[in-house]
Amino acid sequence: MVVISSTLTVGGIGHALNEQGEPTGDGGTALTRAFPRFADDLAWWTEAAREQRRRRAPPY
């Protein structure tokens, strides 16, 4: 597990997404605004882990 520097906090997820999973209300706006940075950070760590695994096998 790695720590991702950006945060993705949504209070009341049931009010941030509608029945179709689309952002709605203030929570949805916050989610829409924060998600791209979170996704970029996660993608960076995924790529870094893949590259490290290519160079050296895990110690377990």
N, C-alpha and C positions, 0 to 999 in steps of 0.2 A: 504494500500500500504506500502511496506517496501522498504528500500534502500538496494540494493545488492552491496556488497563491490567491486566486480570485475566489470569491464566495458566491454562492447561489442560494439566497435565502428568500423564502416566500412564506409569509404567514397566511394560514388559511388556504391551503392549496385548493380546496374545494370551491373557493370563491375566485381563484386566479385562473382557473381553466373551466371552460364550459363542457357540456356533455360530449362534444366532439374533440375535446382536448385542445381547443384553441384558447389562447390567452384572452382574458376578459377583465375589465375593471382595473383598479389601481395595482392589484397584485399581478395581474397579467402584463400590465405595462412595465412593472419592475422586472418581471421575469424576462420579457422581451428585450429589455435594455441590458440586463446582466448576462444573459445566456451566451451571446457570441464570445465574450471574453473568457468565460468559463470553458466553453467548447474549445477555444484556441489553446488554453492552458492544458486541458486534458489531452488534446491531440499532440502537443509538444512532448508531454511526458510519455505518451504511448510510443511516439517515434524514438525518443531517447531510450526507452526500455528495450524496444525492438533492436536498436543498434547495439546496445550493450550485450544483449543476448546473442547477437550475431558474433560479436568479438570474443565473448567468454561465456561459457556455460554457467548457469546458476550454481551456487555452492551447496545446494541441497539435493 
